[in-house]
Amino acid sequence: MIAAAIGILALSLALAQSPSAQAQILGSPSWNQLTPKEQEVLAPLAPDWNNLDAQRKQKWRGIAQRYPSMAPQDQQKMQQQMRSWSELTPQQRQAAREQYKSLRQLPPDKKDEVRQRWQEYQNLPPDQKREFQSRAAPPGGRIPAPAMTPPDGQRQR
Amino acid sequence: MRRGAWLGFGVLLIAAAAFGYQQWQIYNQTREIAEIDVEILTSDLPIDAYVDRGFQTWLTSDKR
């Protein structure tokens, strides 16, 4: 009896760790199983939807749920960027999240400066851009940004 | 026998709790990632600005 119970415990924990079991638990609906509203919001992802893993599908369904409460300009931005975002590798998405979390702690004037510097960066000659790219830190090691450090006591949102 | 049944019940209870806790963690992790992704997708900067490592180096550079 005890051995059987321990066996069930071990089996259930092992199954819960496996991606296929998580897909069953989280639900991995095909594109046709989504509601018409979800399909409308997630339309940019339609070509790749069936290749997404269960957790990403759940994430996007959660985003689709909050979509109606978003401001119209945010809805438009999201629709425009959704496909490019989906095409990034998991490592690129994670790096982008880390970079975003780092930048969002900046005070408003520094955020404006970042936007301005992005515009400047866009206008750099390709050779110079390549030089900066080659000087970039290896993946996983974020670049220290002393000029972009938030003031003391500023908390992350 | 009775002691064995209680033990078995206890182990099953632990299994259910561990399973529930793990699902709760997955749910929270998914929700947190979704929140950040929405913020990135609706931010003033394009996605490239968060991905381009050259831009990240440029930000820390004094060259203009």
Backbone of each chain as ProteinMPNN parsed JSONL, in Angstrom:
{"seq_chain_A": "MIAAAIGILALSLALAQSPSAQAQILGSPSWNQLTPKEQEVLAPLAPDWNNLDAQRKQKWRGIAQRYPSMAPQDQQKMQQQMRSWSELTPQQRQAAREQYKSLRQLPPDKKDEVRQRWQEYQNLPPDQKREFQSRAAPPGGRIPAPAMTPPDGQRQR", "coords_chain_A": {"N_chain_A": [[0.829, -1.214, 0.0], [1.84, 1.267, 0.938], [4.068, 1.39, -0.676], [2.825, 1.506, -3.144], [1.518, 3.96, -2.968], [3.68, 5.698, -2.736], [4.79, 5.228, -5.181], [2.806, 6.297, -6.859], [3.022, 8.96, -6.115], [5.645, 9.589, -6.98], [5.357, 9.102, -9.714], [3.369, 10.96, -10.453], [4.654, 13.375, -9.955], [6.795, 13.189, -11.716], [5.466, 13.079, -14.166], [4.237, 15.562, -14.179], [6.369, 17.193, -14.653], [7.041, 16.788, -17.292], [7.059, 18.044, -20.67], [4.986, 17.216, -22.39], [2.987, 16.411, -20.633], [2.494, 18.809, -19.367], [1.448, 20.193, -21.489], [-0.957, 18.87, -21.782], [-2.15, 19.527, -19.365], [-2.109, 22.359, -19.288], [-3.433, 22.814, -21.613], [-3.536, 22.786, -25.048], [-4.649, 24.301, -27.383], [-5.668, 23.989, -30.8], [-5.504, 26.203, -33.683], [-8.068, 26.313, -34.767], [-9.608, 25.736, -32.594], [-9.734, 27.977, -31.078], [-11.609, 30.832, -29.885], [-13.724, 32.925, -31.973], [-13.198, 35.605, -31.347], [-10.676, 35.47, -30.112], [-9.216, 34.538, -32.267], [-9.386, 36.724, -33.931], [-7.933, 38.71, -32.539], [-5.456, 37.463, -32.289], [-4.643, 37.109, -34.856], [-2.207, 37.823, -36.323], [-0.552, 35.777, -35.528], [-1.489, 33.486, -36.593], [-0.352, 31.832, -38.747], [1.701, 30.427, -37.455], [0.62, 29.377, -35.202], [-0.11, 26.688, -34.509], [2.328, 25.545, -34.072], [3.297, 26.542, -31.749], [4.321, 26.145, -28.29], [2.538, 24.74, -25.419], [2.597, 26.482, -23.198], [3.2, 28.969, -24.307], [0.984, 29.319, -25.914], [-0.992, 29.577, -23.963], [-0.114, 31.907, -22.783], [-0.48, 33.786, -24.871], [-3.241, 33.59, -25.164], [-4.037, 34.651, -22.777], [-3.172, 37.254, -23.159], [-4.834, 37.948, -25.253], [-7.227, 38.019, -23.889], [-6.992, 40.287, -22.297], [-6.85, 42.209, -24.18], [-9.208, 43.697, -25.142], [-9.452, 45.629, -23.15], [-7.412, 47.332, -23.528], [-5.862, 50.448, -24.576], [-6.809, 52.025, -27.706], [-4.567, 52.823, -29.291], [-2.546, 51.281, -28.2], [-3.492, 48.755, -28.767], [-3.221, 48.779, -31.522], [-0.428, 49.05, -31.813], [0.374, 46.67, -30.658], [-0.693, 44.742, -32.371], [0.839, 45.297, -34.606], [3.413, 44.58, -33.814], [3.326, 42.014, -32.938], [3.79, 39.772, -34.617], [6.512, 39.961, -35.354], [7.624, 39.686, -32.856], [6.901, 37.104, -32.18], [8.437, 35.701, -33.935], [10.99, 35.789, -32.96], [13.797, 34.1, -31.411], [13.594, 31.934, -28.5], [15.693, 32.692, -26.795], [16.303, 35.261, -27.679], [13.908, 36.561, -27.076], [13.934, 36.351, -24.3], [16.225, 37.822, -23.697], [15.384, 40.297, -24.617], [13.301, 40.818, -22.819], [14.733, 41.069, -20.445], [16.274, 43.299, -21.043], [14.244, 45.155, -21.419], [13.14, 45.235, -18.839], [15.235, 46.347, -17.49], [15.434, 48.871, -18.719], [12.952, 50.009, -18.151], [13.044, 50.888, -15.622], [14.151, 53.298, -15.639], [14.177, 56.865, -15.075], [11.652, 59.198, -16.355], [12.895, 61.224, -17.995], [15.256, 60.029, -18.775], [14.247, 57.903, -20.201], [13.198, 59.228, -22.388], [15.574, 60.042, -23.454], [16.667, 57.597, -24.223], [14.891, 56.882, -26.265], [15.466, 58.907, -28.049], [18.131, 58.353, -28.591], [17.858, 55.928, -29.833], [16.768, 56.699, -32.247], [18.953, 58.126, -33.234], [20.792, 56.061, -33.41], [19.628, 54.542, -35.405], [20.245, 56.066, -37.575], [22.916, 55.707, -37.948], [25.819, 54.853, -39.93], [25.913, 51.671, -41.66], [28.343, 50.263, -41.227], [29.293, 51.286, -38.824], [27.29, 50.513, -37.102], [27.626, 47.778, -37.227], [30.068, 47.616, -35.981], [29.462, 48.329, -33.34], [27.781, 46.218, -32.777], [29.55, 44.097, -32.886], [31.081, 44.667, -30.741], [29.453, 44.142, -28.689], [28.38, 42.669, -25.581], [28.674, 39.139, -24.787], [25.858, 36.864, -25.357], [23.548, 36.741, -22.69], [25.137, 38.028, -20.879], [24.529, 40.977, -19.619], [24.987, 44.371, -20.591], [26.649, 46.677, -18.541], [25.099, 49.694, -17.624], [25.956, 52.558, -16.781], [25.166, 55.21, -17.241], [22.507, 54.914, -17.457], [21.474, 54.146, -15.107], [18.938, 53.876, -12.664], [17.77, 56.353, -10.279], [18.689, 56.149, -6.775], [16.629, 54.165, -4.669], [14.514, 54.026, -6.361], [11.954, 51.972, -7.35], [11.311, 48.85, -8.963], [8.595, 48.468, -11.266]], "CA_chain_A": [[0.0, 0.0, 0.0], [2.725, 2.43, 1.031], [4.894, 1.394, -1.89], [1.978, 1.954, -4.255], [1.276, 5.394, -2.801], [4.926, 6.397, -3.081], [4.904, 5.097, -6.643], [1.891, 7.282, -7.468], [3.606, 10.278, -5.855], [6.794, 9.776, -7.883], [4.866, 9.143, -11.092], [2.648, 12.207, -10.702], [5.632, 14.468, -10.016], [7.564, 13.037, -12.956], [4.592, 13.442, -15.284], [3.985, 17.004, -14.16], [7.561, 17.877, -15.167], [7.265, 16.569, -18.72], [6.367, 19.018, -21.51], [3.725, 16.711, -22.953], [1.981, 16.449, -19.565], [2.127, 20.213, -19.155], [0.578, 20.57, -22.598], [-2.283, 18.336, -21.463], [-2.711, 20.257, -18.232], [-2.35, 23.745, -19.67], [-4.301, 22.867, -22.777], [-2.785, 23.271, -26.199], [-5.681, 24.318, -28.428], [-5.261, 24.302, -32.177], [-6.047, 27.5, -34.114], [-9.519, 26.187, -34.979], [-10.308, 25.613, -31.302], [-9.829, 29.295, -30.443], [-12.868, 31.528, -30.145], [-13.567, 33.908, -33.064], [-12.586, 36.823, -30.807], [-9.245, 35.191, -29.941], [-8.624, 34.451, -33.613], [-9.296, 38.084, -34.473], [-6.831, 39.409, -31.861], [-4.183, 36.762, -32.49], [-4.504, 36.83, -36.299], [-0.823, 37.82, -36.829], [0.146, 34.545, -35.142], [-2.203, 32.341, -37.171], [0.453, 30.846, -39.507], [2.596, 29.627, -36.601], [-0.045, 29.042, -33.942], [-0.097, 25.261, -34.171], [3.692, 25.129, -33.694], [3.671, 27.103, -30.441], [4.134, 25.189, -27.191], [1.318, 24.975, -24.629], [2.717, 27.649, -22.315], [3.111, 30.188, -25.119], [-0.415, 29.481, -26.321], [-1.729, 30.114, -22.805], [0.305, 33.303, -22.603], [-1.141, 34.609, -25.89], [-4.691, 33.633, -24.878], [-4.171, 35.628, -21.681], [-3.021, 38.585, -23.76], [-6.07, 38.194, -26.031], [-8.305, 38.344, -22.936], [-6.884, 41.66, -21.8], [-6.79, 43.095, -25.347], [-10.303, 44.677, -25.249], [-9.329, 46.715, -22.171], [-6.251, 48.163, -23.86], [-6.138, 51.667, -25.353], [-6.758, 51.722, -29.147], [-3.21, 52.935, -29.88], [-1.78, 50.123, -27.726], [-3.976, 47.603, -29.549], [-2.632, 48.875, -32.862], [1.004, 48.758, -31.671], [0.54, 45.248, -30.371], [-0.958, 43.999, -33.61], [1.955, 45.495, -35.538], [4.667, 43.988, -33.339], [3.101, 40.635, -32.474], [4.391, 38.757, -35.477], [7.975, 40.04, -35.218], [7.947, 39.151, -31.528], [6.718, 35.658, -32.224], [9.482, 35.104, -34.769], [12.274, 35.778, -32.252], [14.11, 32.841, -30.725], [13.344, 32.067, -27.05], [16.814, 33.418, -26.17], [16.152, 36.687, -28.02], [12.782, 37.105, -26.301], [14.347, 36.485, -22.905], [17.164, 38.95, -23.639], [14.585, 41.522, -24.782], [12.582, 41.054, -21.547], [15.71, 41.565, -19.466], [16.626, 44.661, -21.436], [13.071, 45.999, -21.149], [13.021, 45.415, -17.383], [16.297, 47.263, -17.099], [15.136, 50.219, -19.21], [11.717, 50.583, -17.614], [13.324, 51.473, -14.308], [14.737, 54.626, -15.824], [13.249, 57.995, -14.916], [11.076, 59.599, -17.65], [13.803, 61.979, -18.878], [16.214, 59.065, -19.344], [13.521, 57.124, -21.213], [13.172, 60.069, -23.585], [16.931, 60.015, -24.014], [16.823, 56.298, -24.901], [14.141, 56.972, -27.535], [16.222, 59.796, -28.94], [19.356, 57.659, -29.005], [17.459, 54.887, -30.796], [16.664, 57.385, -33.538], [20.333, 58.407, -33.664], [21.399, 54.772, -33.77], [19.051, 54.149, -36.696], [20.879, 56.845, -38.64], [24.344, 55.41, -38.06], [26.177, 54.048, -41.114], [25.904, 50.221, -41.347], [29.65, 49.826, -40.699], [29.399, 51.668, -37.41], [26.364, 49.632, -36.361], [28.269, 46.464, -37.11], [31.151, 47.737, -34.99], [28.839, 48.256, -32.014], [27.278, 44.85, -32.581], [30.676, 43.187, -32.616], [31.602, 44.981, -29.408], [28.418, 43.81, -27.685], [28.69, 41.588, -24.634], [28.108, 37.859, -25.234], [24.498, 36.645, -24.883], [23.418, 36.349, -21.276], [25.823, 38.991, -20.027], [24.023, 42.293, -19.966], [25.971, 45.437, -20.542], [26.386, 47.651, -17.489], [24.729, 50.977, -18.207], [26.037, 53.537, -15.704], [24.416, 56.42, -17.557], [21.081, 54.606, -17.457], [21.11, 53.604, -13.798], [17.892, 54.676, -12.035], [18.179, 56.937, -9.004], [18.525, 55.275, -5.616], [15.3, 54.102, -4.059], [13.449, 53.822, -7.361], [11.612, 50.554, -7.361], [10.791, 48.286, -10.211], [7.139, 48.402, -11.287]], "C_chain_A": [[0.861, 1.261, 0.0], [3.567, 2.546, -0.236], [4.087, 1.916, -3.077], [1.756, 3.465, -4.19], [2.514, 6.199, -3.176], [5.151, 6.354, -4.588], [4.037, 6.126, -7.341], [2.458, 8.69, -7.315], [4.743, 10.56, -6.848], [6.328, 9.933, -9.32], [4.186, 10.476, -11.396], [3.609, 13.386, -10.8], [6.441, 14.406, -11.309], [6.73, 13.471, -14.156], [4.378, 14.949, -15.353], [5.164, 17.785, -14.721], [7.666, 17.783, -16.683], [6.457, 17.559, -19.56], [5.036, 18.502, -22.044], [2.616, 16.728, -21.903], [1.537, 17.885, -19.308], [1.199, 20.687, -20.263], [-0.847, 20.092, -22.348], [-2.959, 19.173, -20.393], [-3.074, 21.676, -18.629], [-3.371, 23.842, -20.793], [-3.512, 23.459, -23.922], [-3.722, 23.325, -27.394], [-5.109, 24.635, -29.808], [-5.913, 25.643, -32.55], [-7.572, 27.428, -34.242], [-10.312, 26.072, -33.68], [-10.419, 26.956, -30.577], [-11.183, 29.92, -30.757], [-12.649, 32.524, -31.29], [-12.881, 35.193, -32.588], [-11.067, 36.633, -30.643], [-8.553, 35.147, -31.306], [-8.426, 35.836, -34.215], [-8.088, 38.819, -33.878], [-5.482, 38.791, -32.23], [-3.9, 36.459, -33.964], [-3.052, 36.871, -36.799], [-0.065, 36.529, -36.51], [-0.421, 33.304, -35.829], [-1.289, 31.348, -37.902], [1.283, 29.927, -38.617], [1.906, 29.072, -35.358], [0.122, 27.575, -33.554], [1.288, 24.737, -33.803], [4.122, 25.675, -32.329], [3.49, 26.05, -29.351], [2.96, 25.643, -26.304], [1.419, 26.245, -23.79], [2.606, 28.952, -23.118], [1.685, 30.408, -25.597], [-1.236, 30.077, -25.178], [-1.403, 31.58, -22.596], [-0.446, 34.202, -23.592], [-2.649, 34.684, -25.664], [-4.963, 34.615, -23.741], [-4.078, 37.048, -22.212], [-4.29, 38.944, -24.547], [-7.218, 38.588, -25.109], [-8.229, 39.794, -22.479], [-6.905, 42.684, -22.937], [-7.947, 44.119, -25.387], [-10.17, 45.844, -24.276], [-8.146, 47.636, -22.473], [-6.677, 49.388, -24.664], [-6.001, 51.353, -26.847], [-5.355, 51.808, -29.742], [-2.318, 51.779, -29.437], [-2.186, 48.862, -28.492], [-3.31, 47.584, -30.928], [-1.145, 48.51, -32.812], [1.22, 47.258, -31.499], [0.341, 44.406, -31.626], [0.227, 44.09, -34.575], [3.2, 44.704, -35.123], [4.567, 42.494, -33.021], [3.857, 39.593, -33.311], [5.921, 38.761, -35.355], [8.402, 39.42, -33.9], [7.912, 37.631, -31.539], [7.837, 34.969, -33.015], [10.856, 35.098, -34.097], [12.517, 34.407, -31.638], [13.789, 33.027, -29.233], [14.444, 32.864, -26.349], [16.692, 34.913, -26.453], [15.014, 37.314, -27.219], [13.19, 37.324, -24.849], [15.296, 37.665, -22.74], [16.397, 40.271, -23.747], [13.831, 41.844, -23.491], [13.527, 41.638, -20.502], [16.071, 43.02, -19.763], [15.469, 45.619, -21.139], [12.956, 46.282, -19.655], [14.066, 46.4, -16.884], [15.95, 48.705, -17.502], [13.893, 50.83, -18.56], [11.903, 51.18, -16.218], [13.854, 52.892, -14.422], [13.713, 55.717, -15.548], [12.795, 58.483, -16.293], [12.056, 60.334, -18.564], [14.837, 61.054, -19.525], [15.537, 58.21, -20.417], [13.441, 57.911, -22.514], [14.52, 60.036, -24.281], [17.165, 58.709, -24.78], [16.112, 56.326, -26.253], [14.909, 57.808, -28.564], [17.473, 59.086, -29.468], [19.044, 56.495, -29.954], [17.358, 55.501, -32.199], [18.06, 57.663, -34.096], [21.007, 57.122, -34.156], [20.911, 54.308, -35.136], [19.765, 54.849, -37.848], [22.381, 56.585, -38.784], [24.623, 54.662, -39.362], [26.247, 52.566, -40.734], [27.213, 49.723, -40.75], [29.765, 50.104, -39.206], [28.466, 50.805, -36.541], [27.0, 48.27, -36.147], [29.378, 46.489, -36.055], [30.569, 47.63, -33.576], [28.315, 46.851, -31.726], [28.408, 43.884, -32.245], [31.275, 43.436, -31.235], [30.63, 44.583, -28.297], [28.867, 42.647, -26.813], [28.09, 40.293, -25.141], [26.702, 37.676, -24.673], [24.488, 36.194, -23.434], [24.117, 37.319, -20.352], [25.392, 40.387, -20.413], [25.1, 43.345, -19.777], [25.658, 46.36, -19.368], [26.095, 49.008, -18.117], [24.755, 52.055, -17.144], [25.202, 54.778, -15.979], [22.926, 56.191, -17.447], [20.615, 54.075, -16.1], [20.04, 54.475, -13.148], [18.378, 55.262, -10.722], [17.926, 55.984, -7.86], [17.092, 55.307, -5.115], [14.192, 53.905, -5.058], [13.172, 52.336, -7.49], [11.105, 50.146, -8.724], [9.284, 48.227, -10.122], [6.623, 47.014, -11.002]], "O_chain_A": [[0.663, 2.18, -0.795], [3.754, 3.63, -0.789], [4.597, 2.669, -3.906], [1.8, 4.158, -5.206], [2.427, 7.233, -3.838], [5.637, 7.313, -5.188], [4.47, 6.76, -8.304], [2.394, 9.506, -8.234], [4.794, 11.622, -7.469], [6.829, 10.782, -10.057], [4.394, 11.056, -12.462], [3.417, 14.287, -11.617], [6.735, 15.433, -11.92], [7.229, 14.15, -15.054], [4.341, 15.538, -16.434], [4.997, 18.903, -15.208], [8.322, 18.622, -17.302], [5.318, 17.883, -19.222], [4.068, 19.256, -22.141], [1.46, 17.014, -22.214], [0.36, 18.148, -19.063], [0.283, 21.475, -20.027], [-1.815, 20.79, -22.649], [-4.145, 19.492, -20.475], [-4.177, 22.151, -18.358], [-4.087, 24.837, -20.907], [-2.89, 24.512, -23.781], [-3.618, 22.51, -28.31], [-4.19, 25.442, -29.95], [-6.766, 26.151, -31.822], [-8.277, 28.366, -33.872], [-11.525, 26.281, -33.659], [-11.122, 27.059, -29.572], [-11.82, 29.588, -31.756], [-11.514, 32.924, -31.55], [-12.091, 35.795, -33.317], [-10.279, 37.514, -30.987], [-7.445, 35.657, -31.47], [-7.444, 36.096, -34.91], [-7.322, 39.462, -34.596], [-4.5, 39.498, -32.454], [-3.025, 35.653, -34.282], [-2.681, 36.037, -37.624], [0.943, 36.223, -37.147], [0.106, 32.203, -35.666], [-1.428, 30.141, -37.706], [1.543, 28.78, -38.979], [2.53, 28.378, -34.555], [0.455, 27.26, -32.411], [1.42, 23.628, -33.286], [5.182, 25.315, -31.816], [2.629, 25.176, -29.456], [2.465, 26.764, -26.423], [0.451, 26.998, -23.678], [1.993, 29.918, -22.662], [1.223, 31.546, -25.679], [-2.065, 30.963, -25.39], [-2.274, 32.391, -22.279], [-0.98, 35.244, -23.211], [-3.269, 35.712, -25.937], [-5.975, 35.315, -23.735], [-4.809, 37.936, -21.773], [-4.757, 40.082, -24.513], [-8.078, 39.386, -25.482], [-9.252, 40.453, -22.295], [-6.97, 43.888, -22.688], [-7.698, 45.298, -25.642], [-10.702, 46.925, -24.528], [-7.911, 48.606, -21.753], [-7.705, 49.379, -25.341], [-5.18, 50.519, -27.229], [-4.979, 50.992, -30.583], [-1.444, 51.341, -30.184], [-1.351, 48.019, -28.82], [-2.897, 46.538, -31.428], [-0.656, 47.759, -33.656], [2.113, 46.662, -32.102], [1.106, 43.483, -31.903], [0.577, 43.127, -35.258], [3.948, 44.218, -35.972], [5.575, 41.807, -32.858], [4.472, 38.669, -32.78], [6.546, 37.705, -35.266], [9.411, 38.718, -33.828], [8.784, 36.967, -30.978], [8.141, 33.798, -32.785], [11.788, 34.473, -34.604], [11.581, 33.65, -31.379], [13.719, 34.16, -28.757], [14.168, 33.622, -25.421], [16.946, 35.737, -25.575], [15.126, 38.443, -26.743], [12.847, 38.337, -24.24], [15.197, 38.419, -21.772], [16.716, 41.241, -23.059], [13.73, 43.01, -23.108], [13.178, 42.568, -19.775], [16.161, 43.854, -18.861], [15.678, 46.739, -20.673], [12.708, 47.417, -19.246], [13.813, 47.185, -15.97], [16.149, 49.639, -16.725], [13.802, 52.052, -18.435], [11.031, 51.884, -15.707], [13.988, 53.599, -13.423], [12.517, 55.518, -15.762], [13.465, 58.221, -17.292], [12.06, 60.104, -19.773], [15.242, 61.263, -20.669], [16.159, 57.838, -21.412], [13.593, 57.354, -23.601], [14.612, 60.006, -25.509], [17.78, 58.708, -25.847], [16.648, 55.858, -27.257], [14.99, 57.477, -29.747], [17.822, 59.207, -30.642], [19.878, 56.125, -30.78], [17.795, 54.915, -33.19], [18.315, 57.461, -35.284], [21.693, 57.11, -35.178], [21.675, 53.752, -35.925], [19.879, 54.308, -38.948], [23.038, 57.174, -39.642], [23.767, 53.921, -39.848], [26.603, 52.239, -39.602], [27.208, 48.861, -39.871], [30.26, 49.283, -38.434], [28.802, 50.427, -35.419], [26.934, 47.687, -35.065], [29.593, 45.514, -35.335], [31.116, 46.931, -32.723], [28.39, 46.359, -30.6], [28.248, 42.976, -31.43], [31.888, 42.552, -30.636], [30.953, 44.679, -27.113], [29.621, 41.772, -27.238], [27.09, 40.326, -25.858], [26.371, 38.254, -23.638], [25.307, 35.379, -23.01], [23.755, 37.439, -19.181], [25.841, 40.922, -21.427], [25.987, 43.225, -18.932], [24.513, 46.785, -19.213], [26.784, 49.419, -19.05], [23.701, 52.444, -16.641], [24.598, 55.338, -15.064], [22.153, 57.144, -17.354], [19.484, 53.607, -15.969], [20.204, 55.693, -13.081], [19.303, 54.726, -10.111], [17.061, 55.112, -7.947], [16.432, 56.345, -5.136], [13.05, 53.647, -4.677], [14.087, 51.544, -7.716], [10.569, 50.934, -9.503], [8.731, 47.971, -9.052], [5.412, 46.797, -10.985]]}, "seq_chain_B": "MRRGAWLGFGVLLIAAAAFGYQQWQIYNQTREIAEIDVEILTSDLPIDAYVDRGFQTWLTSDKR", "coords_chain_B": {"N_chain_B": [[-2.787, -2.372, 8.932], [-4.692, -0.327, 8.913], [-3.071, 1.776, 9.629], [-1.396, 1.78, 7.47], [-3.179, 2.556, 5.448], [-3.737, 5.19, 6.182], [-1.226, 6.276, 5.892], [-0.876, 5.965, 3.158], [-2.907, 7.629, 2.253], [-1.929, 10.046, 3.188], [0.393, 10.328, 1.642], [-0.72, 10.526, -0.896], [-2.065, 12.901, -0.566], [0.052, 14.675, -0.265], [1.149, 14.412, -2.79], [-0.909, 15.5, -4.348], [-0.892, 18.106, -3.382], [1.681, 18.956, -4.105], [1.494, 18.792, -6.84], [-0.547, 20.643, -7.337], [0.711, 22.971, -6.421], [2.768, 23.198, -8.235], [1.352, 23.66, -10.604], [0.234, 26.094, -9.998], [2.528, 27.659, -9.898], [3.355, 27.53, -12.584], [1.206, 28.818, -13.772], [1.446, 31.409, -12.649], [3.959, 32.14, -13.595], [3.528, 32.149, -16.359], [1.643, 34.195, -16.507], [3.104, 36.385, -15.599], [5.109, 36.583, -17.558], [3.474, 37.14, -19.739], [2.519, 39.66, -19.027], [4.827, 41.261, -19.135], [5.502, 40.907, -21.808], [3.319, 42.125, -23.095], [3.758, 44.745, -22.304], [6.185, 45.234, -23.603], [5.403, 44.925, -26.269], [3.72, 47.059, -26.567], [5.229, 49.224, -26.095], [7.053, 52.377, -26.411], [9.325, 52.058, -27.827], [10.577, 50.191, -30.635], [10.591, 46.574, -31.085], [13.089, 45.781, -32.0], [14.849, 47.5, -30.728], [15.151, 46.43, -28.231], [16.34, 44.09, -28.754], [18.558, 44.409, -30.361], [21.863, 44.136, -29.987], [23.894, 45.781, -30.614], [22.787, 48.302, -30.337], [22.454, 48.364, -27.601], [25.089, 48.487, -26.786], [25.739, 50.894, -27.939], [24.179, 52.611, -26.422], [25.603, 52.741, -24.071], [27.781, 53.951, -24.847], [29.899, 56.82, -25.337], [30.14, 58.004, -27.713], [28.63, 59.965, -30.194]], "CA_chain_B": [[-3.546, -2.081, 7.707], [-5.29, 0.991, 9.044], [-1.955, 2.723, 9.612], [-0.951, 1.818, 6.071], [-4.147, 3.333, 4.676], [-3.526, 6.604, 6.523], [0.034, 6.677, 5.255], [-1.144, 6.081, 1.72], [-3.725, 8.834, 2.084], [-1.022, 11.183, 3.389], [1.278, 10.458, 0.474], [-1.543, 11.037, -2.001], [-2.344, 14.307, -0.268], [1.283, 15.413, -0.586], [1.267, 14.418, -4.261], [-1.889, 16.455, -4.871], [-0.447, 19.455, -3.023], [2.855, 19.272, -4.926], [0.999, 18.991, -8.2], [-1.269, 21.924, -7.35], [1.687, 24.054, -6.266], [3.499, 23.345, -9.496], [0.453, 24.296, -11.568], [0.103, 27.494, -9.587], [3.777, 28.302, -10.322], [3.319, 27.654, -14.055], [0.211, 29.853, -14.064], [2.014, 32.711, -12.289], [5.079, 32.416, -14.494], [2.936, 32.484, -17.654], [0.991, 35.504, -16.384], [4.153, 37.405, -15.472], [5.726, 36.734, -18.885], [2.486, 37.801, -20.601], [2.465, 41.078, -18.654], [6.019, 41.934, -19.675], [5.415, 40.894, -23.274], [2.366, 43.162, -23.513], [4.424, 46.043, -22.12], [7.181, 45.392, -24.678], [4.704, 45.067, -27.557], [3.023, 48.344, -26.644], [6.126, 50.289, -25.635], [7.369, 53.396, -27.415], [10.454, 51.594, -28.643], [10.277, 48.946, -31.368], [11.206, 45.35, -30.532], [14.515, 45.756, -32.373], [15.643, 48.259, -29.752], [15.42, 45.567, -27.075], [17.053, 42.891, -29.207], [19.802, 44.781, -31.038], [22.938, 44.248, -28.996], [24.685, 46.946, -30.993], [22.147, 49.469, -29.722], [22.745, 48.326, -26.164], [26.466, 48.988, -26.652], [25.655, 52.317, -28.323], [23.608, 53.335, -25.278], [26.603, 52.932, -23.018], [28.926, 54.616, -25.471], [29.861, 58.283, -25.31], [30.163, 58.492, -29.094], [27.335, 60.339, -30.717]], "C_chain_B": [[-4.121, -0.673, 7.742], [-4.218, 2.08, 8.967], [-1.453, 2.899, 8.169], [-1.88, 2.665, 5.214], [-3.963, 4.821, 4.924], [-2.26, 7.131, 5.863], [-0.158, 6.895, 3.768], [-1.93, 7.348, 1.414], [-2.849, 10.088, 2.201], [-0.131, 11.417, 2.181], [0.502, 11.011, -0.72], [-1.846, 12.516, -1.825], [-1.135, 15.173, -0.616], [1.448, 15.515, -2.097], [0.329, 15.457, -4.86], [-1.436, 17.884, -4.593], [0.741, 19.876, -3.889], [2.429, 19.581, -6.356], [0.298, 20.358, -8.327], [-0.31, 23.1, -7.27], [2.433, 24.301, -7.578], [2.636, 24.037, -10.56], [0.293, 25.78, -11.284], [1.335, 28.282, -10.031], [3.787, 28.533, -11.827], [2.365, 28.781, -14.452], [0.786, 31.243, -13.803], [3.126, 33.12, -13.238], [4.546, 32.864, -15.867], [2.329, 33.884, -17.618], [2.026, 36.628, -16.336], [4.825, 37.665, -16.826], [4.769, 37.488, -19.813], [2.44, 39.296, -20.308], [3.639, 41.841, -19.255], [5.949, 42.002, -21.194], [4.454, 41.968, -23.786], [3.025, 44.535, -23.396], [5.447, 46.289, -23.233], [6.472, 45.688, -26.002], [4.009, 46.418, -27.695], [3.933, 49.506, -26.231], [6.447, 51.256, -26.777], [8.523, 52.985, -28.316], [10.052, 50.344, -29.419], [11.02, 47.761, -30.75], [12.706, 45.319, -30.816], [15.39, 46.462, -31.342], [15.994, 47.406, -28.534], [16.287, 44.357, -27.454], [18.434, 43.229, -29.771], [20.911, 45.029, -30.016], [23.86, 45.421, -29.319], [24.125, 48.211, -30.365], [22.434, 49.519, -28.226], [24.166, 48.835, -25.903], [26.502, 50.496, -26.931], [25.127, 53.145, -27.154], [24.656, 53.657, -24.218], [27.824, 53.682, -23.549], [28.781, 56.134, -25.373], [29.86, 58.88, -26.708], [28.766, 58.859, -29.519], [27.418, 60.599, -32.217]], "O_chain_B": [[-4.057, 0.073, 6.765], [-4.403, 3.131, 8.353], [-1.136, 4.003, 7.725], [-1.42, 3.409, 4.348], [-4.025, 5.623, 3.992], [-2.214, 8.25, 5.353], [0.326, 7.871, 3.195], [-1.652, 8.047, 0.44], [-2.993, 11.045, 1.442], [0.073, 12.553, 1.751], [1.003, 11.857, -1.461], [-1.88, 13.282, -2.788], [-1.272, 16.256, -1.184], [1.835, 16.559, -2.623], [0.708, 16.204, -5.763], [-1.57, 18.765, -5.442], [0.803, 21.015, -4.351], [2.937, 20.506, -6.991], [0.517, 21.109, -9.278], [-0.486, 24.104, -7.96], [2.689, 25.44, -7.97], [3.117, 24.883, -11.314], [0.225, 26.607, -12.194], [1.222, 29.422, -10.482], [4.181, 29.602, -12.294], [2.66, 29.585, -15.336], [0.638, 32.147, -14.626], [3.23, 34.28, -13.636], [5.044, 33.823, -16.457], [2.473, 34.661, -18.562], [1.849, 37.681, -16.949], [5.078, 38.812, -17.195], [5.188, 38.359, -20.575], [2.335, 40.109, -21.227], [3.471, 42.926, -19.811], [6.291, 43.019, -21.796], [4.732, 42.638, -24.78], [2.871, 45.384, -24.274], [5.565, 47.403, -23.744], [6.875, 46.575, -26.754], [3.739, 46.87, -28.808], [3.469, 50.63, -26.041], [6.153, 50.99, -27.942], [8.677, 53.497, -29.424], [9.275, 49.528, -28.923], [11.966, 47.942, -29.982], [13.496, 44.885, -29.978], [16.534, 46.069, -31.113], [17.014, 47.635, -27.883], [16.878, 43.7, -26.598], [19.365, 42.43, -29.668], [20.886, 46.014, -29.279], [24.515, 45.98, -28.439], [24.872, 49.081, -29.919], [22.633, 50.594, -27.658], [24.412, 49.53, -24.917], [27.194, 51.257, -26.255], [25.588, 54.265, -26.93], [24.604, 54.697, -23.56], [28.758, 53.998, -22.813], [27.668, 56.66, -25.331], [29.62, 60.073, -26.892], [27.816, 58.133, -29.229], [26.41, 60.93, -32.842]]}, "name": "protein", "num_of_chains": 2, "seq": "MIAAAIGILALSLALAQSPSAQAQILGSPSWNQLTPKEQEVLAPLAPDWNNLDAQRKQKWRGIAQRYPSMAPQDQQKMQQQMRSWSELTPQQRQAAREQYKSLRQLPPDKKDEVRQRWQEYQNLPPDQKREFQSRAAPPGGRIPAPAMTPPDGQRQRMRRGAWLGFGVLLIAAAAFGYQQWQIYNQTREIAEIDVEILTSDLPIDAYVDRGFQTWLTSDKR"}
